[in-house]
Amino acid sequence: MGCKFKAISDERRRTILRMLSKGDMSAGDIARKFNISQPTVSNHLKILREAGLINEKKVKQNRIYSLNREELREVIDTIEEIARES
């Protein structure tokens, strides 16, 4: 679970998750929303993918990303559980 929390600790990665909550996007579409380099966006996507929070599929020459709602729900449930214990 720690990797998931690290993945959502960055504001840009949280923004990517918000964008993907509205629908699947290509890496290029995601990169165009930021004023940072494509390699930096790719690194953020890699961190989110390795944490299991997003899915990646290759369609022709594009990589399409989607939100992994089940894994994100697990993170939310953990946070809610911690909040209840306080």
PDB file of N, CA, C and O in Angstrom:
ATOM      1  N   MET A   1       0.820  -1.196   0.000  1.00  0.00           N
ATOM      2  CA  MET A   1       0.000   0.000   0.000  1.00  0.00           C
ATOM      3  C   MET A   1       0.862   1.257   0.000  1.00  0.00           C
ATOM      4  O   MET A   1       0.442   2.284  -0.532  1.00  0.00           O
ATOM      5  N   GLY A   2       2.041   1.201   0.576  1.00  0.00           N
ATOM      6  CA  GLY A   2       2.892   2.383   0.675  1.00  0.00           C
ATOM      7  C   GLY A   2       3.192   3.016  -0.672  1.00  0.00           C
ATOM      8  O   GLY A   2       3.227   4.241  -0.788  1.00  0.00           O
ATOM      9  N   CYS A   3       3.407   2.199  -1.687  1.00  0.00           N
ATOM     10  CA  CYS A   3       3.713   2.707  -3.020  1.00  0.00           C
ATOM     11  C   CYS A   3       2.536   3.532  -3.557  1.00  0.00           C
ATOM     12  O   CYS A   3       2.747   4.538  -4.234  1.00  0.00           O
ATOM     13  N   LYS A   4       1.333   3.125  -3.267  1.00  0.00           N
ATOM     14  CA  LYS A   4       0.145   3.859  -3.705  1.00  0.00           C
ATOM     15  C   LYS A   4       0.091   5.234  -3.050  1.00  0.00           C
ATOM     16  O   LYS A   4      -0.219   6.230  -3.703  1.00  0.00           O
ATOM     17  N   PHE A   5       0.396   5.280  -1.745  1.00  0.00           N
ATOM     18  CA  PHE A   5       0.385   6.563  -1.052  1.00  0.00           C
ATOM     19  C   PHE A   5       1.469   7.487  -1.586  1.00  0.00           C
ATOM     20  O   PHE A   5       1.249   8.691  -1.719  1.00  0.00           O
ATOM     21  N   LYS A   6       2.628   6.936  -1.890  1.00  0.00           N
ATOM     22  CA  LYS A   6       3.692   7.746  -2.476  1.00  0.00           C
ATOM     23  C   LYS A   6       3.258   8.266  -3.839  1.00  0.00           C
ATOM     24  O   LYS A   6       3.537   9.414  -4.186  1.00  0.00           O
ATOM     25  N   ALA A   7       2.588   7.438  -4.600  1.00  0.00           N
ATOM     26  CA  ALA A   7       2.141   7.830  -5.939  1.00  0.00           C
ATOM     27  C   ALA A   7       1.160   8.995  -5.889  1.00  0.00           C
ATOM     28  O   ALA A   7       1.208   9.880  -6.743  1.00  0.00           O
ATOM     29  N   ILE A   8       0.279   9.006  -4.904  1.00  0.00           N
ATOM     30  CA  ILE A   8      -0.708  10.093  -4.844  1.00  0.00           C
ATOM     31  C   ILE A   8      -0.198  11.299  -4.064  1.00  0.00           C
ATOM     32  O   ILE A   8      -0.920  12.285  -3.913  1.00  0.00           O
ATOM     33  N   SER A   9       1.030  11.236  -3.569  1.00  0.00           N
ATOM     34  CA  SER A   9       1.565  12.353  -2.789  1.00  0.00           C
ATOM     35  C   SER A   9       1.932  13.555  -3.660  1.00  0.00           C
ATOM     36  O   SER A   9       2.087  14.664  -3.148  1.00  0.00           O
ATOM     37  N   ASP A  10       2.070  13.348  -4.957  1.00  0.00           N
ATOM     38  CA  ASP A  10       2.467  14.421  -5.861  1.00  0.00           C
ATOM     39  C   ASP A  10       1.235  15.064  -6.496  1.00  0.00           C
ATOM     40  O   ASP A  10       0.349  14.362  -6.984  1.00  0.00           O
ATOM     41  N   GLU A  11       1.178  16.389  -6.488  1.00  0.00           N
ATOM     42  CA  GLU A  11       0.020  17.117  -7.023  1.00  0.00           C
ATOM     43  C   GLU A  11      -0.206  16.823  -8.504  1.00  0.00           C
ATOM     44  O   GLU A  11      -1.352  16.692  -8.935  1.00  0.00           O
ATOM     45  N   ARG A  12       0.854  16.720  -9.281  1.00  0.00           N
ATOM     46  CA  ARG A  12       0.671  16.437 -10.714  1.00  0.00           C
ATOM     47  C   ARG A  12       0.064  15.059 -10.925  1.00  0.00           C
ATOM     48  O   ARG A  12      -0.787  14.876 -11.796  1.00  0.00           O
ATOM     49  N   ARG A  13       0.500  14.099 -10.134  1.00  0.00           N
ATOM     50  CA  ARG A  13      -0.071  12.752 -10.275  1.00  0.00           C
ATOM     51  C   ARG A  13      -1.531  12.736  -9.848  1.00  0.00           C
ATOM     52  O   ARG A  13      -2.342  12.028 -10.445  1.00  0.00           O
ATOM     53  N   ARG A  14      -1.876  13.509  -8.822  1.00  0.00           N
ATOM     54  CA  ARG A  14      -3.294  13.601  -8.438  1.00  0.00           C
ATOM     55  C   ARG A  14      -4.106  14.257  -9.554  1.00  0.00           C
ATOM     56  O   ARG A  14      -5.252  13.880  -9.799  1.00  0.00           O
ATOM     57  N   THR A  15      -3.511  15.232 -10.225  1.00  0.00           N
ATOM     58  CA  THR A  15      -4.186  15.869 -11.357  1.00  0.00           C
ATOM     59  C   THR A  15      -4.408  14.865 -12.475  1.00  0.00           C
ATOM     60  O   THR A  15      -5.478  14.844 -13.085  1.00  0.00           O
ATOM     61  N   ILE A  16      -3.416  14.036 -12.751  1.00  0.00           N
ATOM     62  CA  ILE A  16      -3.566  12.990 -13.774  1.00  0.00           C
ATOM     63  C   ILE A  16      -4.702  12.047 -13.390  1.00  0.00           C
ATOM     64  O   ILE A  16      -5.512  11.679 -14.241  1.00  0.00           O
ATOM     65  N   LEU A  17      -4.770  11.654 -12.125  1.00  0.00           N
ATOM     66  CA  LEU A  17      -5.860  10.776 -11.683  1.00  0.00           C
ATOM     67  C   LEU A  17      -7.210  11.448 -11.892  1.00  0.00           C
ATOM     68  O   LEU A  17      -8.159  10.798 -12.330  1.00  0.00           O
ATOM     69  N   ARG A  18      -7.312  12.751 -11.584  1.00  0.00           N
ATOM     70  CA  ARG A  18      -8.564  13.483 -11.799  1.00  0.00           C
ATOM     71  C   ARG A  18      -8.928  13.501 -13.287  1.00  0.00           C
ATOM     72  O   ARG A  18     -10.090  13.314 -13.648  1.00  0.00           O
ATOM     73  N   MET A  19      -7.938  13.724 -14.138  1.00  0.00           N
ATOM     74  CA  MET A  19      -8.183  13.737 -15.580  1.00  0.00           C
ATOM     75  C   MET A  19      -8.686  12.381 -16.056  1.00  0.00           C
ATOM     76  O   MET A  19      -9.626  12.303 -16.847  1.00  0.00           O
ATOM     77  N   LEU A  20      -8.059  11.317 -15.573  1.00  0.00           N
ATOM     78  CA  LEU A  20      -8.451   9.968 -15.996  1.00  0.00           C
ATOM     79  C   LEU A  20      -9.790   9.547 -15.401  1.00  0.00           C
ATOM     80  O   LEU A  20     -10.430   8.627 -15.912  1.00  0.00           O
ATOM     81  N   SER A  21     -10.216  10.197 -14.341  1.00  0.00           N
ATOM     82  CA  SER A  21     -11.533   9.877 -13.774  1.00  0.00           C
ATOM     83  C   SER A  21     -12.648  10.267 -14.741  1.00  0.00           C
ATOM     84  O   SER A  21     -13.768   9.766 -14.646  1.00  0.00           O
ATOM     85  N   LYS A  22     -12.329  11.162 -15.668  1.00  0.00           N
ATOM     86  CA  LYS A  22     -13.311  11.616 -16.662  1.00  0.00           C
ATOM     87  C   LYS A  22     -13.288  10.771 -17.931  1.00  0.00           C
ATOM     88  O   LYS A  22     -14.182  10.887 -18.770  1.00  0.00           O
ATOM     89  N   GLY A  23     -12.260   9.912 -18.078  1.00  0.00           N
ATOM     90  CA  GLY A  23     -12.186   9.048 -19.251  1.00  0.00           C
ATOM     91  C   GLY A  23     -10.748   8.726 -19.624  1.00  0.00           C
ATOM     92  O   GLY A  23      -9.811   9.361 -19.142  1.00  0.00           O
ATOM     93  N   ASP A  24     -10.587   7.746 -20.477  1.00  0.00           N
ATOM     94  CA  ASP A  24      -9.264   7.318 -20.922  1.00  0.00           C
ATOM     95  C   ASP A  24      -8.593   8.429 -21.720  1.00  0.00           C
ATOM     96  O   ASP A  24      -9.253   9.214 -22.401  1.00  0.00           O
ATOM     97  N   MET A  25      -7.261   8.478 -21.622  1.00  0.00           N
ATOM     98  CA  MET A  25      -6.491   9.487 -22.344  1.00  0.00           C
ATOM     99  C   MET A  25      -5.178   8.895 -22.818  1.00  0.00           C
ATOM    100  O   MET A  25      -4.630   7.980 -22.203  1.00  0.00           O
ATOM    101  N   SER A  26      -4.687   9.432 -23.920  1.00  0.00           N
ATOM    102  CA  SER A  26      -3.362   9.030 -24.386  1.00  0.00           C
ATOM    103  C   SER A  26      -2.304   9.790 -23.608  1.00  0.00           C
ATOM    104  O   SER A  26      -2.587  10.812 -22.984  1.00  0.00           O
ATOM    105  N   ALA A  27      -1.088   9.279 -23.654  1.00  0.00           N
ATOM    106  CA  ALA A  27       0.022   9.952 -22.973  1.00  0.00           C
ATOM    107  C   ALA A  27       0.216  11.353 -23.539  1.00  0.00           C
ATOM    108  O   ALA A  27       0.509  12.287 -22.793  1.00  0.00           O
ATOM    109  N   GLY A  28       0.056  11.505 -24.842  1.00  0.00           N
ATOM    110  CA  GLY A  28       0.207  12.814 -25.470  1.00  0.00           C
ATOM    111  C   GLY A  28      -0.844  13.799 -25.002  1.00  0.00           C
ATOM    112  O   GLY A  28      -0.537  14.963 -24.745  1.00  0.00           O
ATOM    113  N   ASP A  29      -2.097  13.335 -24.888  1.00  0.00           N
ATOM    114  CA  ASP A  29      -3.179  14.206 -24.398  1.00  0.00           C
ATOM    115  C   ASP A  29      -2.904  14.656 -22.974  1.00  0.00           C
ATOM    116  O   ASP A  29      -3.139  15.814 -22.629  1.00  0.00           O
ATOM    117  N   ILE A  30      -2.409  13.747 -22.147  1.00  0.00           N
ATOM    118  CA  ILE A  30      -2.093  14.086 -20.757  1.00  0.00           C
ATOM    119  C   ILE A  30      -0.959  15.104 -20.728  1.00  0.00           C
ATOM    120  O   ILE A  30      -1.021  16.085 -19.987  1.00  0.00           O
ATOM    121  N   ALA A  31       0.076  14.873 -21.531  1.00  0.00           N
ATOM    122  CA  ALA A  31       1.250  15.758 -21.539  1.00  0.00           C
ATOM    123  C   ALA A  31       0.872  17.173 -21.958  1.00  0.00           C
ATOM    124  O   ALA A  31       1.433  18.139 -21.441  1.00  0.00           O
ATOM    125  N   ARG A  32      -0.068  17.309 -22.885  1.00  0.00           N
ATOM    126  CA  ARG A  32      -0.461  18.634 -23.360  1.00  0.00           C
ATOM    127  C   ARG A  32      -1.158  19.469 -22.287  1.00  0.00           C
ATOM    128  O   ARG A  32      -1.260  20.688 -22.426  1.00  0.00           O
ATOM    129  N   LYS A  33      -1.634  18.835 -21.233  1.00  0.00           N
ATOM    130  CA  LYS A  33      -2.312  19.551 -20.138  1.00  0.00           C
ATOM    131  C   LYS A  33      -1.328  20.174 -19.153  1.00  0.00           C
ATOM    132  O   LYS A  33      -1.721  20.953 -18.285  1.00  0.00           O
ATOM    133  N   PHE A  34      -0.056  19.831 -19.289  1.00  0.00           N
ATOM    134  CA  PHE A  34       0.964  20.302 -18.354  1.00  0.00           C
ATOM    135  C   PHE A  34       2.007  21.137 -19.082  1.00  0.00           C
ATOM    136  O   PHE A  34       2.206  20.981 -20.287  1.00  0.00           O
ATOM    137  N   ASN A  35       2.664  22.010 -18.358  1.00  0.00           N
ATOM    138  CA  ASN A  35       3.761  22.795 -18.909  1.00  0.00           C
ATOM    139  C   ASN A  35       5.089  22.177 -18.467  1.00  0.00           C
ATOM    140  O   ASN A  35       5.967  22.856 -17.936  1.00  0.00           O
ATOM    141  N   ILE A  36       5.207  20.858 -18.705  1.00  0.00           N
ATOM    142  CA  ILE A  36       6.424  20.121 -18.360  1.00  0.00           C
ATOM    143  C   ILE A  36       6.761  19.201 -19.528  1.00  0.00           C
ATOM    144  O   ILE A  36       5.939  18.993 -20.421  1.00  0.00           O
ATOM    145  N   SER A  37       7.955  18.661 -19.516  1.00  0.00           N
ATOM    146  CA  SER A  37       8.405  17.834 -20.636  1.00  0.00           C
ATOM    147  C   SER A  37       7.667  16.498 -20.701  1.00  0.00           C
ATOM    148  O   SER A  37       7.151  16.001 -19.701  1.00  0.00           O
ATOM    149  N   GLN A  38       7.635  15.938 -21.899  1.00  0.00           N
ATOM    150  CA  GLN A  38       7.025  14.615 -22.101  1.00  0.00           C
ATOM    151  C   GLN A  38       7.693  13.545 -21.234  1.00  0.00           C
ATOM    152  O   GLN A  38       6.985  12.720 -20.657  1.00  0.00           O
ATOM    153  N   PRO A  39       9.035  13.523 -21.116  1.00  0.00           N
ATOM    154  CA  PRO A  39       9.654  12.521 -20.249  1.00  0.00           C
ATOM    155  C   PRO A  39       9.214  12.645 -18.783  1.00  0.00           C
ATOM    156  O   PRO A  39       9.082  11.635 -18.091  1.00  0.00           O
ATOM    157  N   THR A  40       8.989  13.861 -18.315  1.00  0.00           N
ATOM    158  CA  THR A  40       8.531  14.046 -16.936  1.00  0.00           C
ATOM    159  C   THR A  40       7.126  13.483 -16.767  1.00  0.00           C
ATOM    160  O   THR A  40       6.836  12.817 -15.773  1.00  0.00           O
ATOM    161  N   VAL A  41       6.254  13.749 -17.735  1.00  0.00           N
ATOM    162  CA  VAL A  41       4.900  13.191 -17.693  1.00  0.00           C
ATOM    163  C   VAL A  41       4.967  11.669 -17.749  1.00  0.00           C
ATOM    164  O   VAL A  41       4.251  10.984 -17.019  1.00  0.00           O
ATOM    165  N   SER A  42       5.824  11.146 -18.610  1.00  0.00           N
ATOM    166  CA  SER A  42       5.971   9.687 -18.715  1.00  0.00           C
ATOM    167  C   SER A  42       6.410   9.083 -17.391  1.00  0.00           C
ATOM    168  O   SER A  42       5.954   8.003 -17.016  1.00  0.00           O
ATOM    169  N   ASN A  43       7.286   9.769 -16.689  1.00  0.00           N
ATOM    170  CA  ASN A  43       7.725   9.277 -15.380  1.00  0.00           C
ATOM    171  C   ASN A  43       6.573   9.266 -14.382  1.00  0.00           C
ATOM    172  O   ASN A  43       6.428   8.313 -13.617  1.00  0.00           O
ATOM    173  N   HIS A  44       5.758  10.310 -14.381  1.00  0.00           N
ATOM    174  CA  HIS A  44       4.590  10.340 -13.494  1.00  0.00           C
ATOM    175  C   HIS A  44       3.636   9.186 -13.824  1.00  0.00           C
ATOM    176  O   HIS A  44       3.111   8.530 -12.925  1.00  0.00           O
ATOM    177  N   LEU A  45       3.420   8.949 -15.110  1.00  0.00           N
ATOM    178  CA  LEU A  45       2.541   7.844 -15.526  1.00  0.00           C
ATOM    179  C   LEU A  45       3.124   6.497 -15.097  1.00  0.00           C
ATOM    180  O   LEU A  45       2.390   5.603 -14.675  1.00  0.00           O
ATOM    181  N   LYS A  46       4.425   6.361 -15.206  1.00  0.00           N
ATOM    182  CA  LYS A  46       5.084   5.117 -14.790  1.00  0.00           C
ATOM    183  C   LYS A  46       4.870   4.871 -13.298  1.00  0.00           C
ATOM    184  O   LYS A  46       4.563   3.750 -12.894  1.00  0.00           O
ATOM    185  N   ILE A  47       5.028   5.897 -12.487  1.00  0.00           N
ATOM    186  CA  ILE A  47       4.847   5.756 -11.037  1.00  0.00           C
ATOM    187  C   ILE A  47       3.409   5.348 -10.725  1.00  0.00           C
ATOM    188  O   ILE A  47       3.181   4.462  -9.902  1.00  0.00           O
ATOM    189  N   LEU A  48       2.442   5.986 -11.375  1.00  0.00           N
ATOM    190  CA  LEU A  48       1.033   5.644 -11.150  1.00  0.00           C
ATOM    191  C   LEU A  48       0.725   4.221 -11.620  1.00  0.00           C
ATOM    192  O   LEU A  48      -0.029   3.495 -10.974  1.00  0.00           O
ATOM    193  N   ARG A  49       1.315   3.835 -12.747  1.00  0.00           N
ATOM    194  CA  ARG A  49       1.091   2.473 -13.272  1.00  0.00           C
ATOM    195  C   ARG A  49       1.697   1.428 -12.357  1.00  0.00           C
ATOM    196  O   ARG A  49       1.063   0.415 -12.062  1.00  0.00           O
ATOM    197  N   GLU A  50       2.929   1.667 -11.902  1.00  0.00           N
ATOM    198  CA  GLU A  50       3.593   0.709 -11.011  1.00  0.00           C
ATOM    199  C   GLU A  50       2.872   0.593  -9.674  1.00  0.00           C
ATOM    200  O   GLU A  50       2.920  -0.458  -9.034  1.00  0.00           O
ATOM    201  N   ALA A  51       2.207   1.656  -9.250  1.00  0.00           N
ATOM    202  CA  ALA A  51       1.426   1.618  -8.011  1.00  0.00           C
ATOM    203  C   ALA A  51       0.080   0.920  -8.226  1.00  0.00           C
ATOM    204  O   ALA A  51      -0.644   0.640  -7.271  1.00  0.00           O
ATOM    205  N   GLY A  52      -0.238   0.649  -9.481  1.00  0.00           N
ATOM    206  CA  GLY A  52      -1.499  -0.032  -9.792  1.00  0.00           C
ATOM    207  C   GLY A  52      -2.690   0.895  -9.874  1.00  0.00           C
ATOM    208  O   GLY A  52      -3.824   0.424  -9.966  1.00  0.00           O
ATOM    209  N   LEU A  53      -2.471   2.203  -9.844  1.00  0.00           N
ATOM    210  CA  LEU A  53      -3.581   3.157  -9.834  1.00  0.00           C
ATOM    211  C   LEU A  53      -4.113   3.484 -11.220  1.00  0.00           C
ATOM    212  O   LEU A  53      -5.234   3.974 -11.358  1.00  0.00           O
ATOM    213  N   ILE A  54      -3.311   3.213 -12.250  1.00  0.00           N
ATOM    214  CA  ILE A  54      -3.775   3.390 -13.619  1.00  0.00           C
ATOM    215  C   ILE A  54      -3.404   2.154 -14.435  1.00  0.00           C
ATOM    216  O   ILE A  54      -2.487   1.406 -14.097  1.00  0.00           O
ATOM    217  N   ASN A  55      -4.144   1.972 -15.509  1.00  0.00           N
ATOM    218  CA  ASN A  55      -3.877   0.894 -16.449  1.00  0.00           C
ATOM    219  C   ASN A  55      -3.358   1.502 -17.737  1.00  0.00           C
ATOM    220  O   ASN A  55      -3.673   2.645 -18.069  1.00  0.00           O
ATOM    221  N   GLU A  56      -2.562   0.730 -18.457  1.00  0.00           N
ATOM    222  CA  GLU A  56      -1.999   1.187 -19.721  1.00  0.00           C
ATOM    223  C   GLU A  56      -2.261   0.129 -20.772  1.00  0.00           C
ATOM    224  O   GLU A  56      -2.059  -1.062 -20.536  1.00  0.00           O
ATOM    225  N   LYS A  57      -2.711   0.571 -21.932  1.00  0.00           N
ATOM    226  CA  LYS A  57      -2.837  -0.368 -23.053  1.00  0.00           C
ATOM    227  C   LYS A  57      -2.288   0.318 -24.292  1.00  0.00           C
ATOM    228  O   LYS A  57      -2.408   1.532 -24.457  1.00  0.00           O
ATOM    229  N   LYS A  58      -1.690  -0.476 -25.148  1.00  0.00           N
ATOM    230  CA  LYS A  58      -1.112   0.053 -26.374  1.00  0.00           C
ATOM    231  C   LYS A  58      -2.124  -0.123 -27.498  1.00  0.00           C
ATOM    232  O   LYS A  58      -2.604  -1.227 -27.755  1.00  0.00           O
ATOM    233  N   VAL A  59      -2.438   0.983 -28.161  1.00  0.00           N
ATOM    234  CA  VAL A  59      -3.344   0.973 -29.296  1.00  0.00           C
ATOM    235  C   VAL A  59      -2.586   1.599 -30.462  1.00  0.00           C
ATOM    236  O   VAL A  59      -2.348   2.806 -30.493  1.00  0.00           O
ATOM    237  N   LYS A  60      -2.219   0.764 -31.405  1.00  0.00           N
ATOM    238  CA  LYS A  60      -1.354   1.177 -32.519  1.00  0.00           C
ATOM    239  C   LYS A  60      -0.081   1.777 -31.946  1.00  0.00           C
ATOM    240  O   LYS A  60       0.669   1.079 -31.264  1.00  0.00           O
ATOM    241  N   GLN A  61       0.183   3.059 -32.205  1.00  0.00           N
ATOM    242  CA  GLN A  61       1.420   3.659 -31.705  1.00  0.00           C
ATOM    243  C   GLN A  61       1.193   4.483 -30.443  1.00  0.00           C
ATOM    244  O   GLN A  61       2.115   5.143 -29.965  1.00  0.00           O
ATOM    245  N   ASN A  62      -0.005   4.453 -29.905  1.00  0.00           N
ATOM    246  CA  ASN A  62      -0.325   5.239 -28.711  1.00  0.00           C
ATOM    247  C   ASN A  62      -0.431   4.361 -27.477  1.00  0.00           C
ATOM    248  O   ASN A  62      -0.744   3.173 -27.559  1.00  0.00           O
ATOM    249  N   ARG A  63      -0.166   4.965 -26.351  1.00  0.00           N
ATOM    250  CA  ARG A  63      -0.425   4.317 -25.073  1.00  0.00           C
ATOM    251  C   ARG A  63      -1.612   5.036 -24.459  1.00  0.00           C
ATOM    252  O   ARG A  63      -1.600   6.253 -24.275  1.00  0.00           O
ATOM    253  N   ILE A  64      -2.632   4.259 -24.147  1.00  0.00           N
ATOM    254  CA  ILE A  64      -3.868   4.808 -23.595  1.00  0.00           C
ATOM    255  C   ILE A  64      -3.925   4.444 -22.114  1.00  0.00           C
ATOM    256  O   ILE A  64      -3.704   3.294 -21.735  1.00  0.00           O
ATOM    257  N   TYR A  65      -4.221   5.433 -21.295  1.00  0.00           N
ATOM    258  CA  TYR A  65      -4.246   5.245 -19.846  1.00  0.00           C
ATOM    259  C   TYR A  65      -5.680   5.360 -19.338  1.00  0.00           C
ATOM    260  O   TYR A  65      -6.476   6.155 -19.836  1.00  0.00           O
ATOM    261  N   SER A  66      -5.980   4.551 -18.342  1.00  0.00           N
ATOM    262  CA  SER A  66      -7.287   4.589 -17.700  1.00  0.00           C
ATOM    263  C   SER A  66      -7.102   4.436 -16.197  1.00  0.00           C
ATOM    264  O   SER A  66      -6.107   3.886 -15.726  1.00  0.00           O
ATOM    265  N   LEU A  67      -8.072   4.928 -15.470  1.00  0.00           N
ATOM    266  CA  LEU A  67      -8.043   4.863 -14.018  1.00  0.00           C
ATOM    267  C   LEU A  67      -8.378   3.446 -13.563  1.00  0.00           C
ATOM    268  O   LEU A  67      -9.322   2.837 -14.065  1.00  0.00           O
ATOM    269  N   ASN A  68      -7.612   2.926 -12.620  1.00  0.00           N
ATOM    270  CA  ASN A  68      -7.907   1.622 -12.019  1.00  0.00           C
ATOM    271  C   ASN A  68      -8.723   1.914 -10.757  1.00  0.00           C
ATOM    272  O   ASN A  68      -8.174   2.082  -9.668  1.00  0.00           O
ATOM    273  N   ARG A  69     -10.018   1.969 -10.927  1.00  0.00           N
ATOM    274  CA  ARG A  69     -10.911   2.392  -9.843  1.00  0.00           C
ATOM    275  C   ARG A  69     -10.868   1.463  -8.632  1.00  0.00           C
ATOM    276  O   ARG A  69     -11.027   1.919  -7.500  1.00  0.00           O
ATOM    277  N   GLU A  70     -10.659   0.182  -8.854  1.00  0.00           N
ATOM    278  CA  GLU A  70     -10.617  -0.760  -7.734  1.00  0.00           C
ATOM    279  C   GLU A  70      -9.438  -0.467  -6.816  1.00  0.00           C
ATOM    280  O   GLU A  70      -9.584  -0.453  -5.594  1.00  0.00           O
ATOM    281  N   GLU A  71      -8.282  -0.235  -7.402  1.00  0.00           N
ATOM    282  CA  GLU A  71      -7.097   0.065  -6.592  1.00  0.00           C
ATOM    283  C   GLU A  71      -7.232   1.419  -5.909  1.00  0.00           C
ATOM    284  O   GLU A  71      -6.824   1.577  -4.759  1.00  0.00           O
ATOM    285  N   LEU A  72      -7.796   2.385  -6.600  1.00  0.00           N
ATOM    286  CA  LEU A  72      -8.003   3.702  -5.997  1.00  0.00           C
ATOM    287  C   LEU A  72      -9.002   3.595  -4.843  1.00  0.00           C
ATOM    288  O   LEU A  72      -8.842   4.263  -3.822  1.00  0.00           O
ATOM    289  N   ARG A  73     -10.010   2.775  -4.999  1.00  0.00           N
ATOM    290  CA  ARG A  73     -10.996   2.568  -3.931  1.00  0.00           C
ATOM    291  C   ARG A  73     -10.320   1.978  -2.700  1.00  0.00           C
ATOM    292  O   ARG A  73     -10.669   2.336  -1.575  1.00  0.00           O
ATOM    293  N   GLU A  74      -9.357   1.080  -2.896  1.00  0.00           N
ATOM    294  CA  GLU A  74      -8.619   0.489  -1.777  1.00  0.00           C
ATOM    295  C   GLU A  74      -7.881   1.572  -0.985  1.00  0.00           C
ATOM    296  O   GLU A  74      -7.869   1.550   0.245  1.00  0.00           O
ATOM    297  N   VAL A  75      -7.271   2.514  -1.696  1.00  0.00           N
ATOM    298  CA  VAL A  75      -6.575   3.624  -1.031  1.00  0.00           C
ATOM    299  C   VAL A  75      -7.570   4.475  -0.243  1.00  0.00           C
ATOM    300  O   VAL A  75      -7.310   4.837   0.905  1.00  0.00           O
ATOM    301  N   ILE A  76      -8.695   4.788  -0.855  1.00  0.00           N
ATOM    302  CA  ILE A  76      -9.720   5.600  -0.197  1.00  0.00           C
ATOM    303  C   ILE A  76     -10.245   4.889   1.045  1.00  0.00           C
ATOM    304  O   ILE A  76     -10.410   5.506   2.098  1.00  0.00           O
ATOM    305  N   ASP A  77     -10.506   3.595   0.917  1.00  0.00           N
ATOM    306  CA  ASP A  77     -11.000   2.825   2.066  1.00  0.00           C
ATOM    307  C   ASP A  77      -9.997   2.829   3.212  1.00  0.00           C
ATOM    308  O   ASP A  77     -10.382   2.935   4.376  1.00  0.00           O
ATOM    309  N   THR A  78      -8.727   2.714   2.890  1.00  0.00           N
ATOM    310  CA  THR A  78      -7.686   2.740   3.922  1.00  0.00           C
ATOM    311  C   THR A  78      -7.660   4.087   4.631  1.00  0.00           C
ATOM    312  O   THR A  78      -7.567   4.144   5.857  1.00  0.00           O
ATOM    313  N   ILE A  79      -7.740   5.158   3.872  1.00  0.00           N
ATOM    314  CA  ILE A  79      -7.744   6.502   4.464  1.00  0.00           C
ATOM    315  C   ILE A  79      -8.984   6.701   5.334  1.00  0.00           C
ATOM    316  O   ILE A  79      -8.893   7.263   6.425  1.00  0.00           O
ATOM    317  N   GLU A  80     -10.135   6.246   4.857  1.00  0.00           N
ATOM    318  CA  GLU A  80     -11.360   6.365   5.651  1.00  0.00           C
ATOM    319  C   GLU A  80     -11.256   5.561   6.950  1.00  0.00           C
ATOM    320  O   GLU A  80     -11.716   6.012   7.999  1.00  0.00           O
ATOM    321  N   GLU A  81     -10.655   4.382   6.879  1.00  0.00           N
ATOM    322  CA  GLU A  81     -10.469   3.557   8.064  1.00  0.00           C
ATOM    323  C   GLU A  81      -9.575   4.255   9.086  1.00  0.00           C
ATOM    324  O   GLU A  81      -9.857   4.245  10.284  1.00  0.00           O
ATOM    325  N   ILE A  82      -8.508   4.854   8.602  1.00  0.00           N
ATOM    326  CA  ILE A  82      -7.595   5.587   9.502  1.00  0.00           C
ATOM    327  C   ILE A  82      -8.329   6.759  10.123  1.00  0.00           C
ATOM    328  O   ILE A  82      -8.171   7.017  11.316  1.00  0.00           O
ATOM    329  N   ALA A  83      -9.126   7.473   9.347  1.00  0.00           N
ATOM    330  CA  ALA A  83      -9.859   8.627   9.863  1.00  0.00           C
ATOM    331  C   ALA A  83     -10.865   8.217  10.941  1.00  0.00           C
ATOM    332  O   ALA A  83     -11.059   8.939  11.919  1.00  0.00           O
ATOM    333  N   ARG A  84     -11.499   7.069  10.763  1.00  0.00           N
ATOM    334  CA  ARG A  84     -12.468   6.597  11.764  1.00  0.00           C
ATOM    335  C   ARG A  84     -11.799   6.230  13.078  1.00  0.00           C
ATOM    336  O   ARG A  84     -12.390   6.382  14.147  1.00  0.00           O
ATOM    337  N   GLU A  85     -10.566   5.747  12.995  1.00  0.00           N
ATOM    338  CA  GLU A  85      -9.846   5.322  14.204  1.00  0.00           C
ATOM    339  C   GLU A  85      -9.351   6.499  15.023  1.00  0.00           C
ATOM    340  O   GLU A  85      -9.010   6.336  16.194  1.00  0.00           O
ATOM    341  N   SER A  86      -9.307   7.669  14.433  1.00  0.00           N
ATOM    342  CA  SER A  86      -8.770   8.845  15.146  1.00  0.00           C
ATOM    343  C   SER A  86      -9.730   9.332  16.210  1.00  0.00           C
ATOM    344  O   SER A  86      -9.441  10.308  16.903  1.00  0.00           O
TER     345      SER A  86
END
